Amino acid sequence: MNNPGKYLWSFLGATALMMALAVLLNFVVDPLQLFRPARLFAAMYSTDSRMQNAGLIQSQDFDTVFMGTSLAIHFRQSEIDRALGVRALKLAMTGSNSKEQSFVLAAALQRHPKRVIWQMDDWIFREAPDVDNDVYLPADLYRRNARGIAGYLFSGATARESLWILARSIPPLQPVVARLTNGVLFKFPIAGVDDINALRSDFDVPGFYNAKNAMAAFKRIADPRRGHHLAEGFDYAAMVRRFEHDAIDLIAKNPDVTFDIYFAPYSILQFVAMRDASPKTLKIAYDFSAYAFPRLAQLPNVRLHDFRAVKEITHDLGSYGDVVHHSPAIDLKVLSMLADKKYLIDRAAPLATLDQLKAQVEAYRVEQ
Amino acid sequence: MLFNSYPFIFLFLPVALAGYFLSSRLGHLAPVIWLALASLVFYSVSNWQFVALLIASIAFNYLIGWLLISGRLRPAPRRAVLTAGVAGDLAVLGYFKYAGFLAANLDAMFSAGFALNVLLPVGISFYTFTQIAFLVDAYRGNVARYALPHYALFVTYFPHLIAGPILHHRDMIPQFERAESQRPDPHLILCGLIIFGIGLFKKTCLADGIQPLVSLAFGPATPTFDQAWLGALAYTFQLYFDFSGYSDMAIGISLMFGIFLPLNFNSPYKAQNIIDFWRRWHMTLSQFLRDYLYIPLGGNRRGPILRYVNLLITMVLGGLWHGAAWTFVIWGALHGAYLCVNHAWNRFGPGVAPRFTPLANVAAFMLTFLCVVVAWVFFRADSLPAAISLLSKMADPTNIAFGRLEIAQGAFIAVYAAIAWFAPNTQTIMGYDHQNRTVGQGLRAWQMRPLFIYATAAVLAFGILGIQQHSEFIYFRF
């Protein structure tokens, strides 16, 4: 090159310009709807709820937040709205722990919802990395600080999604782009907020949720050689510590918000597996409930529901895909039970349902 | 510190470059000392607890080298000094890299309760091999006396310190001594930036982009036939773009300092036989193993049988160099076996009629690629049973998913295959000639150069925009 210095500056200038263009594109299209709800471009959503929730909290109108794990992931917001007469925002995250849930809830509570529906179980209170060391949760994006915003805007992955959403917003290209959007190359394949992580209409529900699958899962986890898997994360002292910090502190800091907390209807097989393969784990689960329920019952802004001893659900193995994950029909039953307050814990006798559960687990015999 | 990180690109590298060129005003030694210190800072950012080990290793090997070069020793003590030097290096490497593996195997055999968890210092395999080569050459009388700062820089030089290329002192130290290297050359800086950009793009956009598909085969779920192949192929391309991307970045960074690093990759998946593959894959390791292991073992000088034995030993040890696990041993042994078959075929196999040559070349290319993919299964798997389980899935076409998702994933992988098989490699694009110390000569006369500049600027821009928070290079763990 005759004038390499000139070309060097051209190269650096072009690099900076292209990065600036990508940042501008990301800001204008804003795939996560972090800065504004989508108006100019089609609103698209990702199944990666830990990332997507940061945008949903900013872009959606809601008066109720729905939090939980994979047990709450398939709920449809429209069904929650219909059953409970609210305007819900689902923020459930598969495999999430209480640190993640509490952090995301705290971000959502800054939008001043009236109510939180929180699906809990013992396992969310296991020890877990802090949110800043959690590789799956973009904590700074929730905080909306410079680091989080810069990471979002200075991102080729976001630019790719922005371009894709831009193309999808051009009417002649829309059908082709929609057909090519499959979640492999592009991470925002969902067009309706109600469809985020809901089961697709063509999902084979009876093929997945049936007694055969539930029993197969039971046999896997009840194998004595795998007893240590059942015990993973069950450390009573750590669970109590996390419960106090992640649940009680958050609830106490928001006295104007009603917390409907429900313990999900695991199949009876989950507890029976613990009984047979890891009795110590079962004891920790019981002890934790015995600690947590009275503690929650003390708080005036908490309504505690325990569905773990609802025999007509938990003993109907045909409604389960494994020992804990229930079918969409049970999702609707859960909503209906929340609306009816049918299994609301009596503040005067917070351990009554736990005693029922213990009796059911003790009595249950697995059909061979 | 990672090359694919904002602190490196926007802080460390500019400061290191500025300090290097500015310090040249203080004399020829100052830039060398500056760069060696910068390299130690680079290493200490994420490996501070092993900086002392690195410095001790340099001091130890420099001392042994000094004794070997000084000429004051008679043959027997010289040999003893060499033995002590190499043994010392291997003992340290052995402790940090293999003691845990040995303890685990002893425990498995005798149930003796042995357990040893030793943290592996990043880059130890690379800087140990580099220095063993130096000692052996010093013993052979092939080394001039080097100043300590030059030697320290040769070992610590940050573009190669963590994951190679494995450098040779005869190639590097004379370059550090050249005054011209210490003056900023806009042409070399531009070419270095472009090569760095291509490498960064390979890493952040290609390797990191395909990484999620690898879990199809190596994740917790049991894969079907097609998912197993998709996952194995995804890993095949992830590893290539990850490691060759790192090597490109190392070459590009070094070029900005006026230093030419050796090539480490030459489109290995275009190879038509395994011998050719190893001339194209991790080339500096292949050369090291050839010069300092295979040839000292006797190479091909002691007849065909011993040649095959030497090949197998070399490749098994090469496998073990990558990591202390039986999966790496099997991977090395498999490649050793491939090489033996390849040499035997060259010697005894039938010739191909000229009209069938293109067909034979395609078949050879496909067979070579297939063998490489199968071997990568051992390289990547967490254990031998996991590798065998995956291979059994890859050999069972009765269990197949082949849904919409698998088709999309297949198309995704086909794009990677097309790049690896048909696109020109970095050195071809840039006209990088390590031997003659030239680069980008073709660009000088090329009418399309503004377009080329903007296209490569886009590659660098997307490489930077593709940086993710938690993405190490695969070869860092070796």
Interface residues (C-beta under 8 A of the other chain):
Chain A: M1 N2 P4 G5 Y7 L8 S10 F11 L12 A14 T15 A16 M18 M19 A22 V135 G151 F154 S155 G156 A157 A159 N182 G183 V184 L185
Chain B: D185 P186 H187 I189 L190 L193 I194 G197 T204 C205 R404 L405 A408 Q409 F412 G440 L443 R444 R449 P450 I453 Y454 T456 A457 A458 L460 A461 F462 I464 L465 G466 Q468 Q469 H470
